[in-house]
Amino acid sequence: MQQLTKGTGRATLRLLPLEQPGPIPAGIGVGNPSSGGSSAGIASPLKEVDPPRRTYHPAQQISSNGGLFAIEWEPLKSIVMKDANDREVVLEFGDPNA
């Protein structure tokens, strides 16, 4: 009991060195990168090839403070574009009055 309470010195035990782990072997869920362009997502640049396919929200009118000037405009709703891989990309915009 005296050895525990008074302390007779430091412990001289040491941990044994661990073996270095090797590389993790390939398994399920491990992929290999594909060669060439991207396989998912949108590839830049985007190009609008058919402007008449644009769609618009209902027309809105903006007036000046005194009502002297008024401008009517149609907010853009969607644009159809093509990406670098010739895939169709649709950009959809929210209604500014919503």
C-alpha positions as CSV (number, residue, x, y, z in Angstrom):
1,M,0.0,0.0,0.0
2,Q,2.9,2.4,0.8
3,Q,4.3,1.9,-2.7
4,L,1.0,3.1,-4.2
5,T,0.4,6.1,-2.0
6,K,4.0,7.4,-1.6
7,G,5.1,6.6,-5.2
8,T,8.4,4.8,-5.5
9,G,9.3,6.2,-8.9
10,R,8.3,6.2,-12.5
11,A,7.0,3.2,-14.3
12,T,9.6,1.9,-16.8
13,L,7.1,0.1,-19.1
14,R,7.2,1.1,-22.7
15,L,4.8,0.4,-25.5
16,L,6.0,-1.9,-28.3
17,P,6.3,-0.2,-31.7
18,L,3.4,-1.0,-34.1
19,E,3.9,-2.4,-37.5
20,Q,3.2,0.1,-40.3
21,P,0.0,-0.8,-42.1
22,G,0.3,-1.4,-45.9
23,P,-1.9,0.1,-48.6
24,I,-5.6,-0.5,-48.5
25,P,-6.5,-3.1,-51.2
26,A,-9.0,-2.2,-53.9
27,G,-12.5,-3.2,-53.2
28,I,-16.2,-2.5,-53.7
29,G,-16.9,1.2,-53.9
30,V,-13.5,2.2,-55.2
31,G,-13.6,3.7,-58.6
32,N,-11.1,4.4,-61.3
33,P,-11.1,7.9,-62.9
34,S,-12.4,7.9,-66.5
35,S,-10.3,9.3,-69.2
36,G,-11.4,12.3,-71.2
37,G,-14.1,14.7,-70.2
38,S,-16.5,14.7,-67.4
39,S,-19.1,12.0,-67.1
40,A,-21.6,13.9,-64.9
41,G,-22.7,17.4,-64.5
42,I,-22.5,20.3,-66.9
43,A,-19.5,20.8,-69.1
44,S,-18.6,24.4,-69.9
45,P,-19.1,26.4,-71.9
46,L,-22.9,26.6,-72.3
47,K,-24.2,27.9,-75.6
48,E,-27.7,29.0,-76.4
49,V,-28.4,27.4,-79.8
50,D,-32.1,28.1,-80.2
51,P,-33.2,31.5,-78.7
52,P,-36.9,31.1,-79.7
53,R,-37.1,28.3,-77.1
54,R,-36.9,30.9,-74.3
55,T,-39.9,31.1,-72.1
56,Y,-41.1,34.1,-70.0
57,H,-43.1,34.8,-66.9
58,P,-46.3,37.0,-67.4
59,A,-45.6,40.6,-68.5
60,Q,-45.1,43.1,-65.7
61,Q,-45.2,46.9,-65.7
62,I,-42.8,49.2,-63.8
63,S,-43.8,52.8,-63.4
64,S,-41.8,55.8,-62.4
65,N,-42.7,57.6,-59.1
66,G,-44.9,60.2,-60.8
67,G,-46.3,57.7,-63.2
68,L,-44.9,59.6,-66.2
69,F,-42.9,56.7,-67.5
70,A,-43.9,53.1,-67.6
71,I,-42.0,50.1,-68.9
72,E,-43.5,46.7,-69.6
73,W,-41.2,43.7,-69.5
74,E,-41.4,39.9,-69.4
75,P,-39.1,38.3,-66.8
76,L,-37.2,35.4,-68.2
77,K,-38.5,32.0,-67.1
78,S,-36.2,29.5,-68.8
79,I,-33.4,29.2,-71.3
80,V,-32.5,26.0,-73.2
81,M,-28.7,25.6,-73.7
82,K,-26.2,23.0,-74.9
83,D,-23.1,22.2,-72.9
84,A,-19.6,21.2,-74.3
85,N,-20.8,17.5,-74.5
86,D,-23.8,18.6,-76.7
87,R,-26.2,17.7,-73.8
88,E,-29.3,19.9,-73.3
89,V,-29.2,22.1,-70.2
90,V,-32.4,24.0,-69.0
91,L,-31.9,27.0,-66.8
92,E,-35.1,27.9,-64.9
93,F,-35.5,31.3,-63.2
94,G,-38.0,32.0,-60.5
95,D,-40.9,34.5,-60.8
96,P,-39.7,37.9,-59.4
97,N,-43.2,38.6,-58.1
98,A,-43.5,35.3,-56.2
